[in-house]
Amino acid sequence: MNAPYIPSGWQSRFTRQISRFLARDEIQFDLDHAIVSISFDDFPKSAVSEGAPALEARGWSGTYYASAGYLGQTTHHGAMFDAADLQRLELGGHEIACHTYQHLDCAKASIAEVISSLEHNERALKELGVKQPLSSFAYPYGETAPAIKTALASRFQTLRGVRPGIMRGRADRNLLPAVGIDGGDAGIQRAIEAAESLAHHPGWLVLYAHDIQAEPTEWGCTPHDFERVLAAIDRSGAQVLTVRDAYAALSGEPT
């Protein structure tokens, strides 16, 4: 659970590809302004200590996909969140969202295993004091399968992956694309360019991050680079909403 993820095998690659096209549930929308949602996966304490104040300084809120099995642990991302972090985020107006408890690869696990794990996660987060309903879910590692998409569609308003893209005109709520704030200079530049493109071509951009520290992992970024991405969002003129609130605004469904 603590090791970096390395996808393997043709079957995993095939499942990843077909999941983009099957078990879709599309919403249609016409935007005259851009929307950006900034999210954090797993999540490390640095996503709270560095990420939350940077968002709040601009009057923004983020979405934190929590795997409760990581509570109090130290992983390759560094120290992970604790109960005080969850309380701090809720008081700050951020969205707490759902991963699986064990950070399961949903493309390899059975439907029963995935549902058992996410229900375990929901119970654990409630016991830790989370009060808001968990209406958003992100597939750990961004991996899923068509049967999993179908099984989870009635449990959450949105299911998020990690395939890069900006949603313009329509979105598959069962597998939202997202652009990483990671990958070194090239990855940060991609995130900046995605944000800047919104100024002339509005859409819904979901960004995701992990650790934010001076020496980040491959899946993290430095505080300076995080600020560069936020500055690009500022320049775009986009409205920044949590995933939950963005979906409500685009779909017309209540949160």
VEXKENU-957334 format. One record per residue (C-alpha): chain; residue number from 0; residue in one letter; x, y, z. Coordinates in steps of 0.5 Angstrom, whole numbers, padded with zeros to 4 digits. Layout:
<pts>
{minu: A, donu: NUM, loba: A, xx: X, yy: Y, zz: Z}
...
</pts>
This chain:
<pts>
{minu: A, donu: 0, loba: M, xx: 0000, yy: 0000, zz: 0000}
{minu: A, donu: 1, loba: N, xx: 0006, yy: 0005, zz: 0001}
{minu: A, donu: 2, loba: A, xx: 0010, yy: 0003, zz: -0005}
{minu: A, donu: 3, loba: P, xx: 0009, yy: 0007, zz: -0011}
{minu: A, donu: 4, loba: Y, xx: 0005, yy: 0005, zz: -0017}
{minu: A, donu: 5, loba: I, xx: 0008, yy: 0001, zz: -0023}
{minu: A, donu: 6, loba: P, xx: 0002, yy: -0001, zz: -0028}
{minu: A, donu: 7, loba: S, xx: 0004, yy: -0008, zz: -0031}
{minu: A, donu: 8, loba: G, xx: 0001, yy: -0012, zz: -0036}
{minu: A, donu: 9, loba: W, xx: -0003, yy: -0012, zz: -0043}
{minu: A, donu: 10, loba: Q, xx: -0009, yy: -0014, zz: -0039}
{minu: A, donu: 11, loba: S, xx: -0008, yy: -0007, zz: -0035}
{minu: A, donu: 12, loba: R, xx: -0007, yy: -0003, zz: -0040}
{minu: A, donu: 13, loba: F, xx: -0013, yy: -0006, zz: -0044}
{minu: A, donu: 14, loba: T, xx: -0018, yy: -0005, zz: -0038}
{minu: A, donu: 15, loba: R, xx: -0015, yy: 0002, zz: -0038}
{minu: A, donu: 16, loba: Q, xx: -0017, yy: 0004, zz: -0045}
{minu: A, donu: 17, loba: I, xx: -0023, yy: 0001, zz: -0045}
{minu: A, donu: 18, loba: S, xx: -0026, yy: 0004, zz: -0039}
{minu: A, donu: 19, loba: R, xx: -0025, yy: 0011, zz: -0043}
{minu: A, donu: 20, loba: F, xx: -0031, yy: 0009, zz: -0047}
{minu: A, donu: 21, loba: L, xx: -0035, yy: 0004, zz: -0043}
{minu: A, donu: 22, loba: A, xx: -0040, yy: 0005, zz: -0038}
{minu: A, donu: 23, loba: R, xx: -0041, yy: 0012, zz: -0039}
{minu: A, donu: 24, loba: D, xx: -0046, yy: 0017, zz: -0036}
{minu: A, donu: 25, loba: E, xx: -0045, yy: 0024, zz: -0039}
{minu: A, donu: 26, loba: I, xx: -0047, yy: 0031, zz: -0037}
{minu: A, donu: 27, loba: Q, xx: -0048, yy: 0036, zz: -0042}
{minu: A, donu: 28, loba: F, xx: -0046, yy: 0043, zz: -0041}
{minu: A, donu: 29, loba: D, xx: -0045, yy: 0050, zz: -0044}
{minu: A, donu: 30, loba: L, xx: -0040, yy: 0054, zz: -0041}
{minu: A, donu: 31, loba: D, xx: -0039, yy: 0062, zz: -0042}
{minu: A, donu: 32, loba: H, xx: -0033, yy: 0062, zz: -0036}
{minu: A, donu: 33, loba: A, xx: -0028, yy: 0057, zz: -0034}
{minu: A, donu: 34, loba: I, xx: -0028, yy: 0053, zz: -0028}
{minu: A, donu: 35, loba: V, xx: -0022, yy: 0049, zz: -0024}
{minu: A, donu: 36, loba: S, xx: -0023, yy: 0044, zz: -0019}
{minu: A, donu: 37, loba: I, xx: -0016, yy: 0043, zz: -0015}
{minu: A, donu: 38, loba: S, xx: -0016, yy: 0036, zz: -0012}
{minu: A, donu: 39, loba: F, xx: -0011, yy: 0032, zz: -0007}
{minu: A, donu: 40, loba: D, xx: -0010, yy: 0025, zz: -0007}
{minu: A, donu: 41, loba: D, xx: -0009, yy: 0020, zz: -0001}
{minu: A, donu: 42, loba: F, xx: -0007, yy: 0025, zz: 0002}
{minu: A, donu: 43, loba: P, xx: 0000, yy: 0027, zz: 0005}
{minu: A, donu: 44, loba: K, xx: 0000, yy: 0032, zz: 0011}
{minu: A, donu: 45, loba: S, xx: 0004, yy: 0037, zz: 0006}
{minu: A, donu: 46, loba: A, xx: -0002, yy: 0038, zz: 0002}
{minu: A, donu: 47, loba: V, xx: -0006, yy: 0041, zz: 0008}
{minu: A, donu: 48, loba: S, xx: 0000, yy: 0045, zz: 0011}
{minu: A, donu: 49, loba: E, xx: 0002, yy: 0048, zz: 0004}
{minu: A, donu: 50, loba: G, xx: -0004, yy: 0047, zz: -0001}
{minu: A, donu: 51, loba: A, xx: -0009, yy: 0049, zz: 0004}
{minu: A, donu: 52, loba: P, xx: -0006, yy: 0056, zz: 0006}
{minu: A, donu: 53, loba: A, xx: -0004, yy: 0057, zz: -0002}
{minu: A, donu: 54, loba: L, xx: -0012, yy: 0056, zz: -0004}
{minu: A, donu: 55, loba: E, xx: -0015, yy: 0060, zz: 0002}
{minu: A, donu: 56, loba: A, xx: -0010, yy: 0066, zz: 0001}
{minu: A, donu: 57, loba: R, xx: -0014, yy: 0067, zz: -0006}
{minu: A, donu: 58, loba: G, xx: -0021, yy: 0065, zz: -0003}
{minu: A, donu: 59, loba: W, xx: -0021, yy: 0058, zz: -0006}
{minu: A, donu: 60, loba: S, xx: -0023, yy: 0051, zz: -0003}
{minu: A, donu: 61, loba: G, xx: -0020, yy: 0044, zz: -0005}
{minu: A, donu: 62, loba: T, xx: -0022, yy: 0037, zz: -0006}
{minu: A, donu: 63, loba: Y, xx: -0018, yy: 0032, zz: -0001}
{minu: A, donu: 64, loba: Y, xx: -0019, yy: 0025, zz: -0003}
{minu: A, donu: 65, loba: A, xx: -0018, yy: 0021, zz: 0003}
{minu: A, donu: 66, loba: S, xx: -0015, yy: 0014, zz: 0004}
{minu: A, donu: 67, loba: A, xx: -0016, yy: 0013, zz: 0011}
{minu: A, donu: 68, loba: G, xx: -0012, yy: 0007, zz: 0011}
{minu: A, donu: 69, loba: Y, xx: -0006, yy: 0012, zz: 0011}
{minu: A, donu: 70, loba: L, xx: -0008, yy: 0015, zz: 0017}
{minu: A, donu: 71, loba: G, xx: -0002, yy: 0017, zz: 0021}
{minu: A, donu: 72, loba: Q, xx: 0003, yy: 0013, zz: 0017}
{minu: A, donu: 73, loba: T, xx: 0009, yy: 0015, zz: 0013}
{minu: A, donu: 74, loba: T, xx: 0009, yy: 0013, zz: 0006}
{minu: A, donu: 75, loba: H, xx: 0014, yy: 0015, zz: 0000}
{minu: A, donu: 76, loba: H, xx: 0010, yy: 0022, zz: 0000}
{minu: A, donu: 77, loba: G, xx: 0012, yy: 0023, zz: 0007}
{minu: A, donu: 78, loba: A, xx: 0008, yy: 0024, zz: 0013}
{minu: A, donu: 79, loba: M, xx: 0000, yy: 0023, zz: 0012}
{minu: A, donu: 80, loba: F, xx: -0006, yy: 0026, zz: 0014}
{minu: A, donu: 81, loba: D, xx: -0009, yy: 0025, zz: 0021}
{minu: A, donu: 82, loba: A, xx: -0016, yy: 0027, zz: 0024}
{minu: A, donu: 83, loba: A, xx: -0013, yy: 0034, zz: 0026}
{minu: A, donu: 84, loba: D, xx: -0012, yy: 0035, zz: 0019}
{minu: A, donu: 85, loba: L, xx: -0019, yy: 0033, zz: 0017}
{minu: A, donu: 86, loba: Q, xx: -0022, yy: 0038, zz: 0022}
{minu: A, donu: 87, loba: R, xx: -0018, yy: 0043, zz: 0020}
{minu: A, donu: 88, loba: L, xx: -0020, yy: 0042, zz: 0012}
{minu: A, donu: 89, loba: E, xx: -0027, yy: 0042, zz: 0014}
{minu: A, donu: 90, loba: L, xx: -0027, yy: 0048, zz: 0018}
{minu: A, donu: 91, loba: G, xx: -0023, yy: 0052, zz: 0012}
{minu: A, donu: 92, loba: G, xx: -0029, yy: 0050, zz: 0007}
{minu: A, donu: 93, loba: H, xx: -0025, yy: 0044, zz: 0003}
{minu: A, donu: 94, loba: E, xx: -0029, yy: 0038, zz: 0001}
{minu: A, donu: 95, loba: I, xx: -0027, yy: 0031, zz: 0004}
{minu: A, donu: 96, loba: A, xx: -0028, yy: 0026, zz: -0001}
{minu: A, donu: 97, loba: C, xx: -0027, yy: 0019, zz: -0002}
{minu: A, donu: 98, loba: H, xx: -0022, yy: 0014, zz: -0004}
{minu: A, donu: 99, loba: T, xx: -0021, yy: 0007, zz: -0002}
{minu: A, donu: 100, loba: Y, xx: -0019, yy: 0005, zz: 0005}
{minu: A, donu: 101, loba: Q, xx: -0013, yy: 0001, zz: 0002}
{minu: A, donu: 102, loba: H, xx: -0012, yy: 0005, zz: -0004}
{minu: A, donu: 103, loba: L, xx: -0014, yy: -0001, zz: -0008}
{minu: A, donu: 104, loba: D, xx: -0013, yy: -0002, zz: -0016}
{minu: A, donu: 105, loba: C, xx: -0020, yy: -0002, zz: -0018}
{minu: A, donu: 106, loba: A, xx: -0018, yy: -0005, zz: -0025}
{minu: A, donu: 107, loba: K, xx: -0015, yy: -0011, zz: -0021}
{minu: A, donu: 108, loba: A, xx: -0020, yy: -0012, zz: -0015}
{minu: A, donu: 109, loba: S, xx: -0027, yy: -0015, zz: -0015}
{minu: A, donu: 110, loba: I, xx: -0033, yy: -0010, zz: -0015}
{minu: A, donu: 111, loba: A, xx: -0034, yy: -0013, zz: -0008}
{minu: A, donu: 112, loba: E, xx: -0027, yy: -0012, zz: -0006}
{minu: A, donu: 113, loba: V, xx: -0028, yy: -0005, zz: -0008}
{minu: A, donu: 114, loba: I, xx: -0035, yy: -0003, zz: -0005}
{minu: A, donu: 115, loba: S, xx: -0032, yy: -0006, zz: 0002}
{minu: A, donu: 116, loba: S, xx: -0026, yy: -0002, zz: 0002}
{minu: A, donu: 117, loba: L, xx: -0030, yy: 0005, zz: 0000}
{minu: A, donu: 118, loba: E, xx: -0035, yy: 0003, zz: 0005}
{minu: A, donu: 119, loba: H, xx: -0029, yy: 0002, zz: 0010}
{minu: A, donu: 120, loba: N, xx: -0026, yy: 0008, zz: 0008}
{minu: A, donu: 121, loba: E, xx: -0033, yy: 0012, zz: 0009}
{minu: A, donu: 122, loba: R, xx: -0034, yy: 0009, zz: 0016}
{minu: A, donu: 123, loba: A, xx: -0027, yy: 0011, zz: 0018}
{minu: A, donu: 124, loba: L, xx: -0027, yy: 0018, zz: 0016}
{minu: A, donu: 125, loba: K, xx: -0034, yy: 0019, zz: 0020}
{minu: A, donu: 126, loba: E, xx: -0031, yy: 0016, zz: 0026}
{minu: A, donu: 127, loba: L, xx: -0025, yy: 0021, zz: 0025}
{minu: A, donu: 128, loba: G, xx: -0030, yy: 0027, zz: 0025}
{minu: A, donu: 129, loba: V, xx: -0032, yy: 0028, zz: 0018}
{minu: A, donu: 130, loba: K, xx: -0039, yy: 0031, zz: 0018}
{minu: A, donu: 131, loba: Q, xx: -0040, yy: 0033, zz: 0010}
{minu: A, donu: 132, loba: P, xx: -0043, yy: 0027, zz: 0006}
{minu: A, donu: 133, loba: L, xx: -0038, yy: 0024, zz: 0001}
{minu: A, donu: 134, loba: S, xx: -0040, yy: 0025, zz: -0006}
{minu: A, donu: 135, loba: S, xx: -0034, yy: 0025, zz: -0010}
{minu: A, donu: 136, loba: F, xx: -0029, yy: 0019, zz: -0011}
{minu: A, donu: 137, loba: A, xx: -0023, yy: 0018, zz: -0014}
{minu: A, donu: 138, loba: Y, xx: -0020, yy: 0012, zz: -0017}
{minu: A, donu: 139, loba: P, xx: -0013, yy: 0010, zz: -0013}
{minu: A, donu: 140, loba: Y, xx: -0008, yy: 0010, zz: -0019}
{minu: A, donu: 141, loba: G, xx: -0013, yy: 0013, zz: -0023}
{minu: A, donu: 142, loba: E, xx: -0015, yy: 0005, zz: -0025}
{minu: A, donu: 143, loba: T, xx: -0022, yy: 0003, zz: -0026}
{minu: A, donu: 144, loba: A, xx: -0026, yy: -0002, zz: -0030}
{minu: A, donu: 145, loba: P, xx: -0033, yy: -0001, zz: -0034}
{minu: A, donu: 146, loba: A, xx: -0036, yy: -0006, zz: -0028}
{minu: A, donu: 147, loba: I, xx: -0033, yy: -0002, zz: -0023}
{minu: A, donu: 148, loba: K, xx: -0035, yy: 0005, zz: -0026}
{minu: A, donu: 149, loba: T, xx: -0043, yy: 0002, zz: -0026}
{minu: A, donu: 150, loba: A, xx: -0042, yy: -0001, zz: -0019}
{minu: A, donu: 151, loba: L, xx: -0040, yy: 0006, zz: -0016}
{minu: A, donu: 152, loba: A, xx: -0044, yy: 0011, zz: -0021}
{minu: A, donu: 153, loba: S, xx: -0050, yy: 0010, zz: -0016}
{minu: A, donu: 154, loba: R, xx: -0046, yy: 0012, zz: -0010}
{minu: A, donu: 155, loba: F, xx: -0042, yy: 0018, zz: -0012}
{minu: A, donu: 156, loba: Q, xx: -0044, yy: 0024, zz: -0016}
{minu: A, donu: 157, loba: T, xx: -0037, yy: 0024, zz: -0019}
{minu: A, donu: 158, loba: L, xx: -0032, yy: 0019, zz: -0020}
{minu: A, donu: 159, loba: R, xx: -0025, yy: 0022, zz: -0022}
{minu: A, donu: 160, loba: G, xx: -0019, yy: 0019, zz: -0026}
{minu: A, donu: 161, loba: V, xx: -0012, yy: 0021, zz: -0028}
{minu: A, donu: 162, loba: R, xx: -0012, yy: 0021, zz: -0035}
{minu: A, donu: 163, loba: P, xx: -0011, yy: 0028, zz: -0038}
{minu: A, donu: 164, loba: G, xx: -0016, yy: 0033, zz: -0041}
{minu: A, donu: 165, loba: I, xx: -0020, yy: 0039, zz: -0040}
{minu: A, donu: 166, loba: M, xx: -0028, yy: 0038, zz: -0040}
{minu: A, donu: 167, loba: R, xx: -0031, yy: 0042, zz: -0046}
{minu: A, donu: 168, loba: G, xx: -0039, yy: 0041, zz: -0047}
{minu: A, donu: 169, loba: R, xx: -0039, yy: 0034, zz: -0044}
{minu: A, donu: 170, loba: A, xx: -0036, yy: 0030, zz: -0039}
{minu: A, donu: 171, loba: D, xx: -0037, yy: 0023, zz: -0037}
{minu: A, donu: 172, loba: R, xx: -0038, yy: 0023, zz: -0029}
{minu: A, donu: 173, loba: N, xx: -0036, yy: 0016, zz: -0028}
{minu: A, donu: 174, loba: L, xx: -0029, yy: 0018, zz: -0030}
{minu: A, donu: 175, loba: L, xx: -0027, yy: 0025, zz: -0030}
{minu: A, donu: 176, loba: P, xx: -0021, yy: 0027, zz: -0033}
{minu: A, donu: 177, loba: A, xx: -0015, yy: 0031, zz: -0029}
{minu: A, donu: 178, loba: V, xx: -0009, yy: 0034, zz: -0030}
{minu: A, donu: 179, loba: G, xx: -0003, yy: 0032, zz: -0025}
{minu: A, donu: 180, loba: I, xx: 0001, yy: 0038, zz: -0022}
{minu: A, donu: 181, loba: D, xx: 0007, yy: 0033, zz: -0022}
{minu: A, donu: 182, loba: G, xx: 0012, yy: 0030, zz: -0026}
{minu: A, donu: 183, loba: G, xx: 0018, yy: 0036, zz: -0026}
{minu: A, donu: 184, loba: D, xx: 0019, yy: 0042, zz: -0030}
{minu: A, donu: 185, loba: A, xx: 0015, yy: 0039, zz: -0036}
{minu: A, donu: 186, loba: G, xx: 0009, yy: 0036, zz: -0032}
{minu: A, donu: 187, loba: I, xx: 0008, yy: 0043, zz: -0029}
{minu: A, donu: 188, loba: Q, xx: 0009, yy: 0047, zz: -0035}
{minu: A, donu: 189, loba: R, xx: 0003, yy: 0042, zz: -0038}
{minu: A, donu: 190, loba: A, xx: -0001, yy: 0044, zz: -0032}
{minu: A, donu: 191, loba: I, xx: 0000, yy: 0051, zz: -0033}
{minu: A, donu: 192, loba: E, xx: -0001, yy: 0051, zz: -0040}
{minu: A, donu: 193, loba: A, xx: -0008, yy: 0047, zz: -0039}
{minu: A, donu: 194, loba: A, xx: -0010, yy: 0053, zz: -0034}
{minu: A, donu: 195, loba: E, xx: -0008, yy: 0058, zz: -0039}
{minu: A, donu: 196, loba: S, xx: -0012, yy: 0055, zz: -0045}
{minu: A, donu: 197, loba: L, xx: -0018, yy: 0057, zz: -0041}
{minu: A, donu: 198, loba: A, xx: -0018, yy: 0064, zz: -0042}
{minu: A, donu: 199, loba: H, xx: -0020, yy: 0063, zz: -0049}
{minu: A, donu: 200, loba: H, xx: -0023, yy: 0056, zz: -0049}
{minu: A, donu: 201, loba: P, xx: -0027, yy: 0055, zz: -0043}
{minu: A, donu: 202, loba: G, xx: -0028, yy: 0049, zz: -0040}
{minu: A, donu: 203, loba: W, xx: -0028, yy: 0045, zz: -0033}
{minu: A, donu: 204, loba: L, xx: -0021, yy: 0043, zz: -0031}
{minu: A, donu: 205, loba: V, xx: -0020, yy: 0038, zz: -0025}
{minu: A, donu: 206, loba: L, xx: -0012, yy: 0038, zz: -0023}
{minu: A, donu: 207, loba: Y, xx: -0010, yy: 0034, zz: -0018}
{minu: A, donu: 208, loba: A, xx: -0003, yy: 0034, zz: -0013}
{minu: A, donu: 209, loba: H, xx: 0000, yy: 0029, zz: -0008}
{minu: A, donu: 210, loba: D, xx: 0006, yy: 0032, zz: -0004}
{minu: A, donu: 211, loba: I, xx: 0008, yy: 0039, zz: -0004}
{minu: A, donu: 212, loba: Q, xx: 0015, yy: 0040, zz: -0001}
{minu: A, donu: 213, loba: A, xx: 0022, yy: 0042, zz: -0003}
{minu: A, donu: 214, loba: E, xx: 0024, yy: 0035, zz: -0005}
{minu: A, donu: 215, loba: P, xx: 0018, yy: 0032, zz: -0008}
{minu: A, donu: 216, loba: T, xx: 0016, yy: 0025, zz: -0011}
{minu: A, donu: 217, loba: E, xx: 0015, yy: 0024, zz: -0018}
{minu: A, donu: 218, loba: W, xx: 0008, yy: 0025, zz: -0016}
{minu: A, donu: 219, loba: G, xx: 0009, yy: 0031, zz: -0012}
{minu: A, donu: 220, loba: C, xx: 0011, yy: 0039, zz: -0013}
{minu: A, donu: 221, loba: T, xx: 0015, yy: 0044, zz: -0010}
{minu: A, donu: 222, loba: P, xx: 0011, yy: 0050, zz: -0006}
{minu: A, donu: 223, loba: H, xx: 0014, yy: 0054, zz: -0012}
{minu: A, donu: 224, loba: D, xx: 0011, yy: 0050, zz: -0017}
{minu: A, donu: 225, loba: F, xx: 0005, yy: 0050, zz: -0014}
{minu: A, donu: 226, loba: E, xx: 0004, yy: 0057, zz: -0013}
{minu: A, donu: 227, loba: R, xx: 0006, yy: 0058, zz: -0021}
{minu: A, donu: 228, loba: V, xx: 0000, yy: 0053, zz: -0023}
{minu: A, donu: 229, loba: L, xx: -0005, yy: 0057, zz: -0018}
{minu: A, donu: 230, loba: A, xx: -0002, yy: 0064, zz: -0021}
{minu: A, donu: 231, loba: A, xx: -0004, yy: 0061, zz: -0028}
{minu: A, donu: 232, loba: I, xx: -0011, yy: 0059, zz: -0026}
{minu: A, donu: 233, loba: D, xx: -0011, yy: 0067, zz: -0023}
{minu: A, donu: 234, loba: R, xx: -0009, yy: 0069, zz: -0030}
{minu: A, donu: 235, loba: S, xx: -0014, yy: 0065, zz: -0033}
{minu: A, donu: 236, loba: G, xx: -0020, yy: 0068, zz: -0030}
{minu: A, donu: 237, loba: A, xx: -0023, yy: 0061, zz: -0028}
{minu: A, donu: 238, loba: Q, xx: -0028, yy: 0060, zz: -0022}
{minu: A, donu: 239, loba: V, xx: -0025, yy: 0056, zz: -0017}
{minu: A, donu: 240, loba: L, xx: -0030, yy: 0051, zz: -0014}
{minu: A, donu: 241, loba: T, xx: -0029, yy: 0044, zz: -0011}
{minu: A, donu: 242, loba: V, xx: -0031, yy: 0038, zz: -0015}
{minu: A, donu: 243, loba: R, xx: -0037, yy: 0037, zz: -0011}
{minu: A, donu: 244, loba: D, xx: -0039, yy: 0044, zz: -0013}
{minu: A, donu: 245, loba: A, xx: -0037, yy: 0044, zz: -0020}
{minu: A, donu: 246, loba: Y, xx: -0041, yy: 0038, zz: -0021}
{minu: A, donu: 247, loba: A, xx: -0047, yy: 0041, zz: -0018}
{minu: A, donu: 248, loba: A, xx: -0046, yy: 0048, zz: -0022}
{minu: A, donu: 249, loba: L, xx: -0046, yy: 0044, zz: -0029}
{minu: A, donu: 250, loba: S, xx: -0051, yy: 0039, zz: -0028}
{minu: A, donu: 251, loba: G, xx: -0056, yy: 0042, zz: -0024}
{minu: A, donu: 252, loba: E, xx: -0056, yy: 0037, zz: -0019}
{minu: A, donu: 253, loba: P, xx: -0056, yy: 0039, zz: -0011}
{minu: A, donu: 254, loba: T, xx: -0050, yy: 0038, zz: -0007}
</pts>
